[in-house]
Amino acid sequence: MAKFTKETFIEGLKEMTILEVKELVDAMKEEFGVDPSAVAVAAAPAAAAEATVSNKNVVLKNAGATKIAVIKIIKEICGLGLVEAKALADNGGNIKENVSPEEAESIKAQLEEAGAEVELVDC
């Protein structure tokens, strides 16, 4: 197996989203017992690079074949009733507006995992 250099690792971190860095930190903690705060210092350049990115709107394009799962997620994320969440899943549109890029990525990942087609749009 090829050995990672410090520079290669840092360059890789710069290309990751905050959500991906969090998943990496969690995996490192589980695998090696590393304290996440120590790794967070290395992730700071990635966080600083994303700080200049504008907030996002999370837009549902298509609920997909597993609409019930998507409705449940929309209901939970938006705090809507079942009827409102179903209408949003049926018609598409903005799920959340003006949220941080990290939160937008998290919401997008949840919805895509349930089978939905989601787009992030700059505010």
ZIPE-V381090 format. One record per backbone hydrogen bond with DSSP energy under -1.0 kcal/mol. CO is the residue of the C=O (numbers start at 1). NH is the residue of the N-H. Records with the same first field share a line. If there is no record, write none. Layout:
CO->NH / NH
//
This chain:
5->9
6->10
7->11
8->12
9->13
10->14
13->16
17->21
18->22
19->23
20->24
21->25
22->26
23->27
24->28
25->29
26->30
27->31
28->32
29->33
35->38 / 39
36->40
39->43
43->47
44->48
45->49
46->50
47->51
50->53
55->123
56->99
57->121
58->95 / 96
59->119
60->93
62->117
66->70
67->71
68->72
69->73
70->74
71->75
72->76
73->77
74->78
75->79
81->85
82->86
83->87
84->88
85->89
86->90
87->91
88->92
93->60
96->58
99->56
100->104
101->105
102->106
103->107
104->108
105->109
106->110
107->111
108->112
109->113
110->114
111->116
112->115
117->61 / 62
119->59
121->57
//
